[in-house]
Amino acid sequence: MSAEGVGDGLLVVDKPAGWTSHDVVARARRLCGTRRVGHAGTLDPMATGVLVLGVNRGTKLLTFLVGSDKGYAATVRLGRSTLTDDAEGEVTGGADAGSLTDDQVASAVRSLTGPVQQVPSAVSAIKVDGRRSYARVRAGEDVELAARPVTVHRFDVLARRDVVLDDGHRVVDLDVEVEVSSGTYVRALARDLGTALGVGGHLTALRRTRVGGFTLDRAATLEQLDPDAGEGAGAHLLALADAARATLPARDLDEAEARALGYGQRVPSAEPGRSSPVAAFSPEGVLVAVLDESGPTARARVVLAPAGQK
């Protein structure tokens, strides 16, 4: 197996179920022939779908993707609560959901759409006094996390299935699609929907469909990234300049500006006061830097083409 020819950029991977995000990064390092691989936001092992990886200098773009909005397709089970707010945790409670009406469900969904204060799932990676929350929960500790503001841009119920479990307990499975701000836990959304309806709820399936502008139709499976089974990672790598244009607003520089930024100098802002970072390109189309143009002069947050570097 050879990873020769894999350069700088982003890989959009369709993460398989059962893999941690770290597992995918470790495999990508072998397939790309470099240790310089990172990801732009974890997915739970049970989840599948879009995981954006940075390769070599592409890792410098990941920080600008972490805060992107995300899209998910999920299945919520109403009538059962679990310790982890998903199907992998032990059942902790719940009430018969068979009598829930569609109007009740729709009303609860509306209450969880828009700006909301969300308490993250206790089995999250958030640190509490230096330790991950999930580690404390698995050690038997009670963990209470503070609510944080998030935005649920869209919360659509696509289908409903009424299910009778083996013990006779009635639950309702909802297939949903959500578009959310960064930091939103879909597991917590399932939990809160069940709480709002008074029956408990948890997530039974989760597939991430979008991270920023990167969607599933761009994603490659691990088999496709393996040259022994597919086309290889190089065939799916989004080059640095293309990755930046897909991620950030673009600014075209003249030769003098490109040279100055390559030497770490500042240049006048093209749009002073702009809050979002800007990808700056040389006249040849090379990604030179990512700029902060919030002030009258643009400061390079990251320089990707230092002067004199080939």
N, C-alpha and C positions, 0 to 999 in steps of 0.2 A: 504493500500500500504506500503510495507516495502523495504527499501534500504539496509537492513542488508547484509553484505558481500562485499559491494563495497569498494575496496581498493585504491591503488595508481596506476596511469597510465594515459593513453590517451584514449579518446573516439573520434572516427571519425564519425561525424554526417552528414547526408544528410539534410541540412537545407531546410525547406519548403519556398515557396514564401510567402511574406507578413510578415515574421518574421524578426525582427532585430537580430543581433548577440547577443545582450544583452538579448533579449527574450529567445533565446535558452539556454544561460548560466543560466538564472533564472530557466527555467524548469529543466535543468540538475541538478542544486543544490537540487531541491526537489526530483528528481528521485534517486540521489546518496546519499541523506541524509547528505550533507556536504556543507558548505559555500565555501569551497576551490575548486572552479571551475573557470577556466579562458579560454580564447580562443587565438589562434595563428594567429590572423588577421581577420578583419571584412569582412563580405559580405553585400552588399546593401540589403535592404528589398526585392526588386524585384528579386534578384538573388537566385538561389538554388545551392545545391551541397556541396562540401567538406568543413566542418568547423571542425577544430581540437581543441578539448577541453582537458585541463589538469585537472586531478582530484587529490585532496590532494597533495602529493609530486610530482605528475606528472606536476603540474603547474610550477615546476622549470625547466622543459624541454622546455617550450613554447618559451622562449627567443631564443633558438637555432633553432626554426622552423620559426620564424617570417621572417627571411631573405631568406627563401627557394624559389626556382623557383616555379611557379604555372602554371597550365594548365586550359584552359577554352574552352567551346563550346558556341558560341554566334550567335545572328542574328543582323546584321547591316542593317539599312534602309538608303539608299542613296536617297537624294532629299528633306529631311527635317532636319532642325536643331532645337534643343530644348534648353531651359534654363539649363537643368540639364544634357544634353548629353545622356539622356535615355528617355524612353517612358513616364515617370512620370512627365516630365517638359512640360511647355507650348511651343508651336511652336514659334520659333523666326525668321524663315526664311527658305530658301531653293530654289532650282531651279528644273525645270523638268529634270528628270534623264532618261527618256525613250530612249534617243539616245546614252547613254553610251555603248561603246563596251566592250567585254570581255578583249580585249587587253589593253584598257585604265585602266580598273579595275586592271588587273594583274600588270601593270606598277606602279600604285599607291600603291598597296600592297607591291611590292618589295621595294619601297622607304621608307616604314615604317617597314622594316624588318632589323634586326641587331641592332647595337648600335644607338640609336636615342636620341635626346633631346626632352623630352615630357613636355608640360605644363599640370599639373594635372587639372582635372575638377574643376570648381569653387565651386561646391557643394561637396567638399571633407572634410575630417576631419582635414585637415592641419590647424594649428593655424596661424592666422595673428594678430599680436599685442595682443596675449593672448586670442583671440576668434576664434572658429572654422570657417573656411571659409564658410561652408554651412549656419551657423547662420547669417553671414553677408549678404550672398546672399538673404536669405529668409526675411531679414529685409529691402531689397531694395537697398543694397549697391552694388556698382560696385567693384568687386574683381579681381585683376590681380596677379596671382601666377607666380613665377619664374620657368623657365624650369629646368628640372633635367635629368641627364643621366639615361636611362634605356635600357634594351636589350630585343628585341622581337626575341626570338630564332626561332620561327616558326609562320607563318601566312598563313594558307591554306584556300582557298575558296572551299567549298565542293559543294555548290549548289547556283543557282541564280533563283530568281522569279521576273518577271516584273509585277507590280501591278498598277492598275488604282484606285485611291481613289475616294470616293463619289463626291468630287468636280471636278473630271476630271484630277487632278494632277497625273503625272506619277512618281512612285518611283521604286526603285530596292531593293529587300531584298536579302541579302547574308547570307547564313549559313557558319560560319567560325569556325576554330579551331586555337587557339593560345597557344603558350608556351612562358612565359615571366618571366623576372626577378622580384624579389620583388620590390614593389613600382610602378609597371606599372598599369595604369588605363585603363581598356579595354574600358570604356566609352569614354575616351580621344582618344583612338585608332580609335574608330568609328567616332568621331568628326573629327579627322585629316584626315581620309580617305575621308570623304565627302568634306573637305576643299581642299584636293589635287586634287579632281576631279571637283571642282568648283560648286558643287550642294548642299553641306551640308550633314550632316549625324548624326545619333544617334543610340543608342543601343535599341533594342526592347526585347531582351531576353538574359539572361546570366546564365550559369551553370558552376560552378567550378568543374573541373574533377580531379584535383590533387593539393596537397600541399606537396612539397618535395617528399618523397617516398610513401605518403598516397593517394590512389586513391579511386574512387567511389565504386569499388568492395569490399572495406573494410568498407564502410560507413553504418551506421544504421539509420533508420528513428526514429523520436521521438516516434512513436507508438511502435517500437521494443524495445526502451529503457524503456517503461512503463510496469511494471510487471502486470498491470491489462489488458494490451492489447497485450503484446509481451513477450519476454524472460526476460526483465529487463536489467538495465544498466550493472550489473555485468557480464552478459553473453557476453557483447560486449567490456568490458574494456580490453585494451591492457596493460598487466602488465608492471611495470616500466622497468625491464631489457629488455623485448622484445621491448618496445617502444624506448628505448635508442639505441638498436642495429639497429632498423629500421630508426633511425634519424641521427646517428653519426658513424664515424669510431670507432672501438672497440679496447681496450687494455686490455689484461689479466694480472692481478697483481699476485705477489706471496704474501704469508701471511704477510711478513714484510712490503711490500709496502702498502697493504690494511690497515694494522694496523696504519701505519704512516699517511696515508691520512685521516683515520677516526679521528685521533687526530689533524688534521689541519696542519700537517707537509708536507714539500715538499719531492718529490722523484725525482730521475734522469729522464729526459725525454727519452722516448723510441725512438723518432724521433725528435731530436732538430731542431727547425726551422719550424716545421709544423704549418701552418696558421689556420687550422680548429680545432675546439674543439674536444676532444676525450672522449668517454665514457669508464670509467675504471671499471673493474669487478674483484671481489674477486675470489679466486679459486673455491668457491662454486657457482659462477655465480650471486652473488648479485651486483647490481649497487652501487658502493661506491661513485663515484664522476664524475664530468665532468671536464676535465683537459685542461689547456692551456700549450702546449708543445713548445711554440715559443722560449723559452730559454733553457739553458742547464739543468735546473731543472724545473719540472712540477709543476705548481700552480693550486690548485683546484679552479675553478670558482664557483662550487656548490658542496657541500658535501651532499650526500643523505643517507649515512649510517654512522653517527657519531659513534665513538667508544663508546661502552657500551650501545647504544640504541637498543632496541629490535625492 
